[in-house]
Amino acid sequence: MLTELGSVIYPTSDLEKDRSLWSVASGAMPYFDTPFYVGFRVGDQEVGLDPNASSEGVTQPVAYWLTADLHAAREELIAAGARPVGEVADVGQGILLARVADATGNLIGLMQRSDPEGS
């Protein structure tokens, strides 16, 4: 169901400062840089900054796991006891995101890309 870690997205209240910090930490400039999301490639992983996460109640980083069928994976996790957190979101460029929470309240992110290689 979940194939590999796709991205870790950090909520940010100061996009400019955190963009600078992650540029130093990753040793690279962002490959995706908009007012609503900033993404960095760190090795084979993506690290993202989301300035809107806090308005959705997200206060900690969320690991997003890749899956070929996000809707089915989400329903399987809910059937196994996860609590849905928000709705499935189409964030553009063929990417769907969703979150569920485990019994402790830890967020589990799900990501489906139309291009499985993410390029």
N, C-alpha and C positions, 0 to 999 in steps of 0.2 A: 504494500500500500504506500508507504513512505520510502522513497528511494535514496535520497541523500540530502544533506543540508544545503539549502539553496542560498540563504541570505540571513544575516542578523541585522535587524533594524532597530536603531536606537532612537528613542524620542528625544527631541531637543527643544529647548526654549530659546536658544541663541544660535541660529543656524550659521551665522558668520564665524563666531568663535569656534564652534565645533567643526565646521568645514576646515578651518585652519589647523586645528588640533589633529584631525584625521589625515590631513595632507602630510603632516609631519610623521604621524604614526605609521601611515601606509607607505610613505616615501613616494607618493604620486599625487597628481591632481585628480579631482573627481572625473570619472568618465561620463557621468550624468549629473548635470548641475542646474536645478531649477528652484524657484522659490518654494515648491511643494515637496521636493525630494532631492537629496544629494546622494549619489552612489559612488563607491570606491571599489576597485578590484584589489583584493589582498590575497595574493596567491590564486588559488582556484575559487575563492569565495568572494561574495559580495558583502560589503558593509554599507548600510544605508543610514541616513539621517532623516527623520520625519518630524517636521515642525508642527504637524497637526495631530500627532499621536495623543498628546495630553487631552485634547478636546474629545477624544474617543475613550478616555479613561486609562490609557496606557502610560505607565510611569516607569517601566523597566524595559530593557532590550527584549526583543522577541526573536527567537530562532524560527525561521520559516523553512519547513521541510518540503522538498519537491515531491509531487505526486502526479501521476498521469491523468487521474480523474478526481479533481478536487471535491466535487459534489459527493461522489461515492465515499471518498475517504472521510469527509466531514461527517456524513451520516453514520458510517461505521464507528467512528470515535464517539459520537453522541450515543449510539446504541450501547457502546461499551462503558458509558458512564460520564463522558465529557459533557460539559455545559457549553452550549454555543455562546459566543461573544460577538455580537454584531452579525451582520449579514455577509454574504460573499460579495467581494468588491472586484469590479473590473477596473484595473488601474492603468489600462492602456498597453499598447505594444504587445497584445496577446497574453497578458499576465493577469491571472485571477489570484486573489488573496482571501484567506479566511482565518479566523482564530477560534479556538475552543479553549476551555480551561479544564484542568484536571481537578481532582477532588480537593487539592490543597489551594487551588486558585492560580497555579502556574499556567501561563499562557503558552499554547502550542500553536504556532503559525503553520498554515498550509499554503503552498504556492504551486500553481499550475502554469506552465509556459507553453505557448503554442509551438515554440521551437524548443525541443527538449535540451538542446545544447546551450540555450540562453544567449545565442549570438544574434 
